[in-house]
Amino acid sequence: MDERELVDLLRRYGPLLRYVIAPILPNPQDQEDCLSETALRVWERSGQFDPARGSWTAWLTAVARNTALDYARRQARRYMVGQVEEHMPSPEPTPEEAVLLRERQEAVRRALERLPGSDRALFYRKYYYRQSTAQIAAELGLSQRAVEGRLYRLKKRLRTLLGGEEHG
């Protein structure tokens, strides 16, 4: 199908296609967008039309209907995402949360200062630099199990230093 045939198709079948699209998409702008999308699909897929399976008009209306349904689903998803985002809490902390976070960070920093240097270094490797247990074990010449044990005892000691509260 060439461009001229596509223009003729829209001139001849445009009203029928609008008739199929309109009940699915009541907004006139959506109808026009969908009609354009339908024309593009017909142009791209005209080779798929099989007269043995039905008439040209039936095939065209099926393409228009399916395109309109796809369009409506996309619109509904956009609307749903917009609604969800509108009601989601802001990722930014409130002023109160920011103060509490700073206080917690300061408490953890003070607790870390009270640990031996090797434990403090282990903490930073694991939780600040995000090294894997395997990486830490290889660099320290220890088994992974030994590193896991040290991390367990380190977290337990930090909890004690922080007054037993669960921080972070």
C-alpha positions as CSV (number, residue, x, y, z in Angstrom):
1,M,0.0,0.0,0.0
2,D,1.5,3.4,-1.0
3,E,0.8,6.8,0.5
4,R,-1.9,7.7,-2.1
5,E,-3.8,4.5,-1.4
6,L,-3.7,5.3,2.3
7,V,-5.1,8.8,1.7
8,D,-7.9,7.2,-0.4
9,L,-8.5,4.6,2.3
10,L,-9.0,7.3,5.0
11,R,-11.2,9.3,2.7
12,R,-13.4,6.3,2.0
13,Y,-13.4,4.5,5.3
14,G,-12.6,7.3,7.8
15,P,-16.3,7.7,8.8
16,L,-16.6,4.0,9.4
17,L,-13.4,3.9,11.4
18,R,-14.5,6.9,13.5
19,Y,-17.8,5.1,14.1
20,V,-15.9,2.1,15.5
21,I,-13.4,4.1,17.5
22,A,-15.8,6.7,19.1
23,P,-17.6,4.4,21.6
24,I,-14.3,3.2,23.0
25,L,-12.6,6.7,23.0
26,P,-15.1,9.4,23.7
27,N,-12.5,12.3,23.6
28,P,-12.4,13.7,20.1
29,Q,-8.6,14.3,20.3
30,D,-8.1,10.7,21.3
31,Q,-10.3,9.6,18.4
32,E,-8.1,11.5,15.9
33,D,-4.9,10.2,17.5
34,C,-6.3,6.7,17.3
35,L,-7.5,7.1,13.7
36,S,-3.9,8.1,12.8
37,E,-2.5,5.1,14.6
38,T,-5.1,2.9,12.9
39,A,-4.1,4.2,9.5
40,L,-0.4,3.5,10.3
41,R,-1.2,0.0,11.4
42,V,-3.3,-0.6,8.3
43,W,-0.5,0.7,6.1
44,E,2.2,-1.5,7.9
45,R,0.0,-4.6,8.0
46,S,-2.0,-4.4,4.7
47,G,-0.1,-7.5,3.5
48,Q,-1.6,-9.5,6.4
49,F,-5.2,-9.0,5.0
50,D,-6.5,-12.4,3.9
51,P,-9.8,-12.3,1.8
52,A,-10.4,-15.9,2.7
53,R,-10.8,-14.9,6.3
54,G,-13.3,-12.1,5.8
55,S,-14.0,-8.8,3.9
56,W,-11.7,-5.8,3.7
57,T,-14.2,-3.8,5.7
58,A,-14.3,-6.4,8.5
59,W,-10.5,-6.5,8.6
60,L,-10.3,-2.7,8.8
61,T,-12.9,-2.4,11.5
62,A,-11.1,-5.1,13.5
63,V,-7.8,-3.2,13.2
64,A,-9.6,0.0,14.3
65,R,-11.3,-1.6,17.2
66,N,-8.1,-3.3,18.5
67,T,-6.1,-0.1,18.0
68,A,-8.7,1.9,20.0
69,L,-8.7,-0.8,22.8
70,D,-4.9,-0.6,23.0
71,Y,-5.1,3.2,23.0
72,A,-7.7,3.1,25.8
73,R,-5.5,0.7,27.9
74,R,-2.5,2.9,27.5
75,Q,-4.5,5.9,28.6
76,A,-5.9,4.0,31.6
77,R,-2.3,3.0,32.6
78,R,-1.1,6.6,32.4
79,Y,-4.1,7.8,34.4
80,M,-3.5,5.1,37.1
81,V,0.2,5.9,37.3
82,G,-0.6,9.6,37.6
83,Q,-3.1,8.8,40.4
84,V,-0.7,6.6,42.3
85,E,2.1,9.1,42.0
86,E,-0.2,11.9,43.2
87,H,-1.0,9.9,46.4
88,M,2.4,8.6,47.1
89,P,4.4,10.2,49.9
90,S,7.2,12.4,48.9
91,P,10.6,10.7,48.8
92,E,12.0,13.7,50.5
93,P,12.1,13.5,54.3
94,T,9.9,15.9,56.3
95,P,11.9,18.4,58.5
96,E,11.2,16.2,61.5
97,E,12.5,13.1,59.7
98,A,15.6,15.0,58.6
99,V,16.4,16.0,62.2
100,L,15.8,12.5,63.4
101,L,18.0,11.1,60.6
102,R,20.8,13.5,61.5
103,E,20.6,12.6,65.2
104,R,20.7,8.9,64.3
105,Q,23.7,9.4,62.0
106,E,25.5,11.3,64.8
107,A,24.7,8.6,67.3
108,V,26.1,5.9,65.0
109,R,29.2,8.1,64.3
110,R,29.9,8.4,68.1
111,A,29.3,4.7,68.6
112,L,31.7,3.9,65.8
113,E,34.4,6.1,67.4
114,R,34.2,3.9,70.5
115,L,35.0,0.7,68.5
116,P,38.5,-0.6,67.9
117,G,40.0,0.6,64.6
118,S,39.8,-2.9,63.0
119,D,36.1,-3.1,63.8
120,R,35.5,0.4,62.5
121,A,37.4,-0.4,59.3
122,L,35.3,-3.6,58.9
123,F,32.1,-1.6,59.4
124,Y,33.1,0.9,56.7
125,R,34.1,-1.8,54.2
126,K,30.8,-3.6,54.5
127,Y,28.2,-0.8,55.0
128,Y,29.8,2.3,53.6
129,Y,31.9,1.0,50.7
130,R,29.5,-1.9,50.2
131,Q,32.1,-4.6,49.8
132,S,30.9,-8.1,49.7
133,T,31.7,-10.5,52.5
134,A,33.8,-12.5,50.0
135,Q,35.8,-9.4,49.0
136,I,36.5,-8.5,52.6
137,A,37.5,-12.0,53.4
138,A,39.9,-12.2,50.5
139,E,41.5,-8.8,51.4
140,L,41.9,-9.7,55.1
141,G,43.0,-13.2,54.5
142,L,40.1,-14.6,56.5
143,S,37.3,-17.1,55.6
144,Q,33.9,-15.7,54.7
145,R,32.5,-17.3,57.8
146,A,35.0,-15.5,60.0
147,V,34.1,-12.2,58.5
148,E,30.4,-12.9,58.9
149,G,31.0,-13.7,62.6
150,R,32.9,-10.5,63.1
151,L,30.2,-8.5,61.4
152,Y,27.6,-10.2,63.6
153,R,29.5,-9.3,66.8
154,L,30.2,-5.8,65.5
155,K,26.4,-5.2,64.9
156,K,25.6,-6.6,68.3
157,R,28.2,-4.3,70.0
158,L,26.9,-1.3,68.0
159,R,23.3,-2.0,69.2
160,T,24.6,-2.1,72.7
161,L,26.4,1.2,72.3
162,L,23.4,2.8,70.7
163,G,21.2,1.8,73.7
164,G,19.7,-1.3,72.3
165,E,17.7,0.5,69.6
166,E,17.6,-0.7,66.0
167,H,19.2,2.0,63.9
168,G,19.1,1.8,60.1
